[in-house]
Amino acid sequence: MYINCMAPIPLGSNRIWALAIVEFAIVCLAFAHVAYCYKHNCLLLYYHWQKHLLVPTGIMLAYLCFQLLNWIPAIDTVDPYQTAQQLLKTFCLTLFILLISQYCRQQQALRWLLIAIVVSGCFQAFYGTTLNLLQLEASPIFGYHDGDRARGSFVYQNHFANYLALCLSIAFGWLLSELKTSKSDTDFRQKLIDLLSTLFSRKIILRLAIVIMVIGLILSRSRMGNAGFFTALGVVSLLSMFIYRRPPTLFKPLVISIFILDLLIVGSIFGVDKVKQRLEDTSFSSETRDEVVIDSIPIINDNLLTGTGGGSFYTVFPQYQPQFYSGFYDHAHNEYVQFVVEYGVVMTAILGLWVLYAFWLACQTMYLRNNKFYKGVAFGCAMAIVHMLIHCTVDFNLQSPANTLLFLTILTLCWLVRYLPSDKHKRVR
């Protein structure tokens, strides 16, 4: 929880020194976990499904080792230093997943985790919005120039938008879990009262948190960040109509309120028209991201199965770049392309199936489980996954450690809400 809150603050942990702090904290917590298990004769993994959860990252670790050591012909790296850094980061991320799955075994622990995510998102949104509205020359801490786009404590505004969208998805799923599921034959007046009581009751703090984060998301001016979030909300909401056996009574009005109240009314105040204008002005002639993707295809053709090595895109791309662009690209601005370039199509497919399986678990939870809290969290996780799958087509969000940690937390939540027993029926599955 502490790591999820603190990771975005030092520039999204997207600097070597900031990432080192996060990795050191994770390793220390992992050592503490091992020491606790040894002292109390406890299992390192409490549930058998945790082993399945960690299999893809374990394969990733092994593959990075093979790339670094070059024991198998054709599996090597053009940049051993960057691959070693990726190996260390992947090892720490694997420990992070283990710790989340091990110490969030009760609903109360999950609630504290959700609180940490929502509080972190609200802090980033408030900080980014404040700096944007004050129009300061530079941020007060690290001295970065924000321009006309909010970016919170992140270096890149699209990473900021992606982080907020993930937090928003979890916040919305949590709010959804608080809705009543009992059907009643009440009249329109009573339904209106129920809707207002949902929006303006003790849940108002969570609802206001969503509004604050939507404001920050809009002020980021991120085209795919905004489009991806509202698309994910619409897609998963439509999908849940067929999945939920007993949907919450006010589910539809809540979704509509997000689009009308947050997007149209709040968005019009804080400049959603500027995001719309950026979308309308987008063209392939003015963008060079598509050229980076196109120019990366020869790299993929030459290293389709094995890749060029973890973290090596920065090194290998200039050798294939036919011309200089207006900007400098150390990432592909498309996670699918960059992962295939660095790790090959086989390893990328394994990780992709891992993400899709987490989405399938979230859908299963919404359909099979009777626990409202678990079902709501699963909805939020499914939203976050859809958004990430969309946003990664035009950006490199998983190259930001803070975003990666949050996304891995969400993937782990998919397993937790699917397999954890209810508090009333605690048993190992």
C-alpha positions as CSV (number, residue, x, y, z in Angstrom):
1,M,0.0,0.0,0.0
2,Y,2.8,2.4,0.9
3,I,4.7,1.5,-2.3
4,N,1.5,2.2,-4.4
5,C,1.1,5.6,-2.8
6,M,4.8,6.6,-2.9
7,A,5.9,5.3,-6.3
8,P,4.3,8.0,-8.4
9,I,5.6,10.9,-6.3
10,P,9.3,11.0,-7.4
11,L,8.6,11.6,-11.1
12,G,6.6,8.4,-11.4
13,S,9.7,6.5,-10.3
14,N,10.9,6.9,-13.9
15,R,14.4,7.8,-12.9
16,I,17.2,5.4,-11.9
17,W,17.4,6.8,-8.3
18,A,13.7,6.8,-7.8
19,L,13.3,3.2,-9.1
20,A,16.2,2.1,-6.9
21,I,14.2,3.4,-3.9
22,V,11.2,1.4,-4.9
23,E,13.2,-1.7,-5.6
24,F,15.0,-1.4,-2.2
25,A,11.7,-1.1,-0.4
26,I,10.2,-4.2,-2.1
27,V,13.3,-6.3,-1.4
28,C,13.3,-5.2,2.3
29,L,9.6,-6.2,2.6
30,A,10.3,-9.5,0.9
31,F,13.2,-10.3,3.3
32,A,10.9,-9.4,6.2
33,H,8.3,-11.8,4.8
34,V,10.8,-14.6,4.5
35,A,12.0,-14.0,8.0
36,Y,8.5,-13.9,9.4
37,C,7.6,-17.2,7.6
38,Y,10.8,-18.8,8.9
39,K,10.2,-17.7,12.5
40,H,6.6,-18.7,12.6
41,N,7.0,-21.8,10.4
42,C,4.5,-20.4,7.8
43,L,4.2,-21.1,4.1
44,L,5.8,-18.5,1.7
45,L,2.7,-18.9,-0.5
46,Y,-0.6,-19.4,1.4
47,Y,-2.7,-20.4,-1.6
48,H,-1.9,-22.8,-4.4
49,W,-3.2,-20.4,-7.1
50,Q,-0.4,-18.0,-6.1
51,K,2.0,-20.3,-7.9
52,H,0.0,-20.0,-11.1
53,L,-0.2,-16.3,-10.7
54,L,3.6,-16.1,-10.6
55,V,4.3,-18.5,-13.4
56,P,4.5,-15.8,-16.2
57,T,6.8,-13.5,-14.3
58,G,8.9,-16.5,-13.4
59,I,9.2,-17.4,-17.1
60,M,10.1,-13.8,-17.8
61,L,12.9,-13.9,-15.3
62,A,14.3,-17.1,-16.8
63,Y,14.1,-15.6,-20.3
64,L,15.9,-12.5,-19.2
65,C,18.6,-14.6,-17.7
66,F,19.0,-16.6,-20.9
67,Q,19.2,-13.3,-22.9
68,L,21.9,-12.0,-20.5
69,L,24.0,-15.1,-20.2
70,N,23.6,-16.2,-23.9
71,W,23.7,-19.9,-23.1
72,I,21.2,-20.7,-25.8
73,P,22.1,-19.7,-29.4
74,A,20.0,-16.8,-30.8
75,I,18.7,-15.9,-27.3
76,D,20.9,-12.9,-26.4
77,T,20.9,-9.2,-26.0
78,V,22.4,-6.3,-27.8
79,D,22.6,-4.2,-24.6
80,P,23.6,-6.4,-21.5
81,Y,23.4,-3.4,-19.1
82,Q,19.8,-2.6,-20.0
83,T,18.8,-6.2,-19.9
84,A,20.4,-6.6,-16.4
85,Q,18.3,-3.6,-15.3
86,Q,15.2,-5.3,-16.7
87,L,16.1,-8.5,-14.9
88,L,16.4,-6.7,-11.6
89,K,13.2,-4.8,-12.1
90,T,11.3,-7.9,-13.1
91,F,12.6,-9.7,-10.0
92,C,11.4,-6.9,-7.7
93,L,8.0,-6.8,-9.5
94,T,7.6,-10.5,-9.0
95,L,8.3,-10.1,-5.3
96,F,5.8,-7.2,-5.3
97,I,3.0,-9.5,-6.7
98,L,3.9,-12.2,-4.2
99,L,3.6,-9.7,-1.3
100,I,0.3,-8.2,-2.5
101,S,-1.3,-11.7,-2.9
102,Q,0.1,-12.9,0.4
103,Y,-1.0,-10.0,2.7
104,C,-4.4,-9.0,1.1
105,R,-6.3,-12.2,2.1
106,Q,-9.2,-10.5,3.8
107,Q,-11.7,-7.9,2.7
108,Q,-10.5,-5.4,5.2
109,A,-6.9,-5.6,3.8
110,L,-8.3,-5.3,0.3
111,R,-10.3,-2.2,1.3
112,W,-7.1,-0.6,2.7
113,L,-5.4,-1.4,-0.6
114,L,-8.2,0.3,-2.5
115,I,-8.0,3.3,-0.2
116,A,-4.3,3.6,-1.0
117,I,-5.0,3.5,-4.8
118,V,-7.9,6.1,-4.6
119,V,-6.0,8.4,-2.3
120,S,-2.9,8.3,-4.5
121,G,-5.0,9.0,-7.6
122,C,-6.8,11.9,-5.9
123,F,-3.5,13.4,-4.7
124,Q,-2.0,13.2,-8.2
125,A,-5.1,14.7,-9.7
126,F,-5.3,17.5,-7.2
127,Y,-1.6,18.3,-7.5
128,G,-1.6,18.2,-11.2
129,T,-4.8,20.3,-11.5
130,T,-3.5,22.9,-9.0
131,L,-0.2,23.4,-10.9
132,N,-2.1,23.5,-14.2
133,L,-4.6,26.2,-13.0
134,L,-1.9,28.2,-11.3
135,Q,0.1,28.2,-14.6
136,L,3.4,28.2,-12.8
137,E,6.6,28.5,-14.8
138,A,7.9,25.3,-13.2
139,S,6.8,22.7,-10.7
140,P,7.7,23.6,-7.1
141,I,9.7,20.4,-6.4
142,F,11.5,19.1,-9.4
143,G,11.3,22.3,-11.5
144,Y,9.6,20.7,-14.5
145,H,7.6,22.9,-16.9
146,D,4.1,21.5,-17.3
147,G,3.0,23.7,-20.2
148,D,-0.8,23.6,-20.8
149,R,-1.2,20.0,-19.7
150,A,-1.5,18.6,-16.2
151,R,1.0,15.9,-15.3
152,G,1.0,15.7,-11.5
153,S,4.4,14.5,-10.3
154,F,5.0,12.5,-13.5
155,V,7.4,13.6,-16.2
156,Y,5.1,12.6,-19.1
157,Q,1.5,13.7,-19.1
158,N,0.3,10.5,-20.8
159,H,1.7,8.4,-17.9
160,F,-0.2,10.8,-15.6
161,A,-3.4,10.2,-17.5
162,N,-2.9,6.5,-17.6
163,Y,-2.3,6.3,-13.8
164,L,-5.5,8.4,-13.2
165,A,-7.5,6.2,-15.5
166,L,-6.4,3.0,-13.6
167,C,-7.2,4.7,-10.3
168,L,-10.6,5.8,-11.6
169,S,-11.5,2.3,-12.7
170,I,-10.8,0.9,-9.3
171,A,-12.8,3.8,-7.6
172,F,-15.8,3.3,-9.9
173,G,-15.8,-0.5,-9.3
174,W,-15.6,0.2,-5.5
175,L,-18.5,2.6,-5.7
176,L,-20.5,0.0,-7.8
177,S,-20.0,-2.5,-5.0
178,E,-21.8,-0.2,-2.6
179,L,-25.0,-0.1,-4.6
180,K,-28.0,-2.2,-3.6
181,T,-28.8,-5.3,-5.6
182,S,-32.3,-6.0,-4.4
183,K,-35.0,-5.3,-6.9
184,S,-38.1,-3.4,-5.8
185,D,-41.3,-2.4,-7.5
186,T,-41.0,1.2,-6.4
187,D,-42.2,4.2,-8.4
188,F,-40.1,6.7,-10.3
189,R,-40.0,9.0,-7.3
190,Q,-38.5,6.4,-5.0
191,K,-35.9,5.4,-7.7
192,L,-34.9,9.1,-7.9
193,I,-34.6,9.3,-4.2
194,D,-32.4,6.1,-4.2
195,L,-30.2,7.6,-6.9
196,L,-29.8,10.9,-5.0
197,S,-29.0,9.0,-1.8
198,T,-26.4,7.0,-3.6
199,L,-24.7,10.1,-5.1
200,F,-25.1,12.3,-2.0
201,S,-24.8,10.0,1.0
202,R,-21.8,8.7,2.9
203,K,-20.5,7.5,-0.5
204,I,-20.1,11.1,-1.6
205,I,-16.4,11.0,-0.6
206,L,-15.8,8.2,-3.2
207,R,-18.0,10.0,-5.7
208,L,-16.1,13.3,-5.2
209,A,-12.8,11.4,-5.6
210,I,-14.0,10.2,-9.0
211,V,-14.9,13.8,-10.0
212,I,-11.4,15.1,-8.9
213,M,-9.6,12.4,-10.9
214,V,-11.8,13.0,-14.0
215,I,-10.8,16.7,-13.8
216,G,-7.1,15.7,-13.6
217,L,-7.6,13.3,-16.5
218,I,-9.2,16.0,-18.7
219,L,-6.6,18.6,-17.9
220,S,-3.9,16.1,-19.0
221,R,-5.2,16.7,-22.5
222,S,-4.3,13.1,-23.2
223,R,-6.3,12.0,-26.2
224,M,-6.1,8.2,-25.7
225,G,-6.0,8.6,-22.0
226,N,-9.4,10.2,-22.0
227,A,-10.8,8.2,-24.9
228,G,-9.5,4.9,-23.5
229,F,-11.1,5.5,-20.1
230,F,-14.5,6.4,-21.3
231,T,-14.4,3.6,-23.9
232,A,-13.4,1.1,-21.2
233,L,-16.3,2.3,-19.0
234,G,-18.8,1.9,-21.8
235,V,-17.5,-1.5,-23.0
236,V,-17.3,-3.1,-19.6
237,S,-20.6,-1.6,-18.5
238,L,-22.2,-3.1,-21.6
239,L,-20.5,-6.4,-21.1
240,S,-21.6,-6.5,-17.4
241,M,-25.2,-6.3,-18.5
242,F,-24.8,-9.8,-19.9
243,I,-22.5,-11.1,-17.1
244,Y,-24.2,-9.9,-13.9
245,R,-27.0,-12.3,-12.9
246,R,-28.3,-9.6,-10.5
247,P,-27.0,-6.2,-11.5
248,P,-27.1,-3.3,-8.9
249,T,-30.4,-1.4,-9.0
250,L,-28.9,1.9,-9.9
251,F,-26.1,0.6,-12.1
252,K,-27.3,2.3,-15.3
253,P,-28.0,5.7,-13.7
254,L,-24.6,5.7,-12.1
255,V,-22.9,5.0,-15.5
256,I,-25.0,7.7,-17.2
257,S,-24.1,10.1,-14.4
258,I,-20.4,9.6,-15.1
259,F,-20.8,10.5,-18.8
260,I,-23.2,13.4,-18.2
261,L,-22.1,14.9,-14.9
262,D,-18.3,14.2,-15.2
263,L,-17.6,14.2,-18.9
264,L,-20.1,16.9,-20.1
265,I,-20.7,19.2,-17.2
266,V,-17.4,19.0,-15.3
267,G,-15.5,18.5,-18.5
268,S,-16.9,21.6,-20.1
269,I,-15.7,23.7,-17.2
270,F,-12.2,22.3,-17.3
271,G,-11.7,22.2,-21.0
272,V,-12.8,18.9,-22.4
273,D,-13.3,20.8,-25.7
274,K,-9.5,21.1,-25.9
275,V,-9.2,17.3,-25.7
276,K,-11.8,17.0,-28.4
277,Q,-10.0,19.5,-30.6
278,R,-6.7,17.5,-30.2
279,L,-8.5,14.4,-31.3
280,E,-10.0,16.2,-34.3
281,D,-6.6,17.7,-35.2
282,T,-4.8,14.3,-35.0
283,S,-3.5,13.1,-38.3
284,F,-0.8,10.7,-39.5
285,S,0.9,13.6,-41.3
286,S,1.4,15.5,-38.1
287,E,2.4,12.5,-35.9
288,T,5.6,10.6,-36.0
289,R,4.6,7.8,-33.6
290,D,3.2,5.7,-36.5
291,E,6.6,6.1,-38.3
292,V,8.4,4.7,-35.3
293,V,6.1,1.7,-35.3
294,I,6.5,1.2,-39.1
295,D,10.3,1.6,-38.8
296,S,10.3,-1.0,-36.0
297,I,8.9,-3.7,-38.2
298,P,12.3,-4.7,-39.7
299,I,13.6,-5.2,-36.2
300,I,10.7,-7.6,-35.5
301,N,11.3,-9.4,-38.8
302,D,14.9,-9.9,-37.9
303,N,14.3,-11.0,-34.3
304,L,10.7,-12.3,-34.4
305,L,11.0,-15.3,-32.0
306,T,13.7,-14.2,-29.5
307,G,13.9,-10.4,-29.5
308,T,16.9,-8.1,-29.2
309,G,17.0,-8.2,-25.4
310,G,15.1,-6.6,-22.5
311,G,15.4,-2.8,-22.5
312,S,17.3,-2.7,-25.8
313,F,14.9,-0.7,-27.9
314,Y,16.7,2.4,-27.1
315,T,19.9,0.8,-28.4
316,V,18.8,-1.1,-31.4
317,F,16.2,1.3,-33.0
318,P,18.7,4.0,-34.2
319,Q,20.4,1.3,-36.3
320,Y,17.1,0.7,-38.2
321,Q,15.8,4.3,-38.2
322,P,15.9,5.5,-41.9
323,Q,15.6,9.2,-41.0
324,F,15.6,11.5,-38.1
325,Y,12.3,12.6,-36.7
326,S,11.3,15.9,-35.1
327,G,11.6,14.3,-31.7
328,F,13.8,11.8,-29.9
329,Y,12.2,8.3,-29.4
330,D,13.7,6.0,-26.8
331,H,10.5,4.0,-26.7
332,A,8.2,2.7,-29.5
333,H,5.1,4.5,-28.2
334,N,3.4,1.2,-28.7
335,E,3.9,-1.4,-26.0
336,Y,3.0,-4.4,-28.2
337,V,5.7,-3.4,-30.7
338,Q,8.3,-2.7,-28.0
339,F,7.7,-6.0,-26.2
340,V,8.0,-8.0,-29.4
341,V,11.1,-6.1,-30.4
342,E,12.8,-6.7,-27.0
343,Y,11.4,-10.1,-26.0
344,G,10.1,-11.8,-29.2
345,V,6.7,-12.9,-30.1
346,V,6.6,-16.0,-27.9
347,M,7.4,-14.2,-24.6
348,T,5.0,-11.3,-25.5
349,A,2.2,-13.8,-26.2
350,I,2.8,-15.4,-22.8
351,L,2.5,-12.1,-21.0
352,G,-0.5,-11.1,-23.2
353,L,-2.3,-14.3,-22.3
354,W,-1.6,-13.6,-18.6
355,V,-3.3,-10.3,-18.9
356,L,-6.3,-11.7,-20.8
357,Y,-6.6,-14.5,-18.3
358,A,-6.8,-11.9,-15.5
359,F,-9.6,-10.2,-17.4
360,W,-11.4,-13.6,-17.8
361,L,-11.1,-14.1,-14.0
362,A,-12.6,-10.7,-13.4
363,C,-15.5,-11.6,-15.7
364,Q,-15.9,-14.9,-13.8
365,T,-16.1,-13.1,-10.5
366,M,-18.8,-10.8,-11.8
367,Y,-20.8,-13.8,-12.9
368,L,-20.2,-16.5,-10.3
369,R,-19.6,-14.8,-7.0
370,N,-22.2,-13.4,-4.6
371,N,-20.0,-11.1,-2.7
372,K,-20.9,-7.5,-3.8
373,F,-17.5,-6.1,-2.8
374,Y,-15.6,-8.7,-4.9
375,K,-17.9,-8.2,-7.9
376,G,-17.4,-4.5,-7.8
377,V,-13.6,-4.7,-7.5
378,A,-13.7,-7.2,-10.4
379,F,-15.6,-4.7,-12.5
380,G,-13.0,-2.0,-11.8
381,C,-10.2,-4.4,-12.6
382,A,-11.8,-5.3,-15.9
383,M,-12.2,-1.6,-16.8
384,A,-8.6,-1.0,-16.0
385,I,-7.4,-3.8,-18.1
386,V,-9.5,-2.7,-21.1
387,H,-8.2,0.8,-20.7
388,M,-4.6,-0.3,-20.6
389,L,-5.0,-2.5,-23.6
390,I,-6.3,0.5,-25.5
391,H,-3.8,3.1,-24.2
392,C,-0.8,0.8,-24.9
393,T,-1.5,1.0,-28.6
394,V,-0.1,4.6,-28.7
395,D,2.1,4.9,-25.6
396,F,4.6,3.2,-23.4
397,N,2.8,3.2,-20.1
398,L,4.4,0.0,-18.8
399,Q,7.8,1.6,-19.1
400,S,6.8,3.9,-16.1
401,P,7.5,2.0,-12.9
402,A,4.6,3.6,-11.0
403,N,2.1,2.6,-13.7
404,T,3.5,-0.9,-13.9
405,L,3.2,-1.4,-10.1
406,L,-0.4,-0.2,-10.2
407,F,-1.3,-2.4,-13.2
408,L,0.3,-5.4,-11.6
409,T,-1.6,-4.7,-8.4
410,I,-4.8,-4.7,-10.5
411,L,-3.9,-8.0,-12.2
412,T,-3.3,-9.5,-8.7
413,L,-6.6,-8.2,-7.6
414,C,-8.3,-10.1,-10.4
415,W,-6.9,-13.3,-8.8
416,L,-7.7,-12.3,-5.2
417,V,-11.4,-11.4,-5.8
418,R,-11.9,-14.6,-7.8
419,Y,-10.4,-17.1,-5.4
420,L,-10.4,-15.5,-1.9
421,P,-13.1,-17.0,0.3
422,S,-15.7,-14.7,1.8
423,D,-15.1,-13.6,5.3
424,K,-18.0,-15.6,6.5
425,H,-16.7,-18.8,4.8
426,K,-12.9,-18.8,5.2
427,R,-11.3,-21.7,3.6
428,V,-8.3,-22.4,1.3
429,R,-9.1,-22.9,-2.3
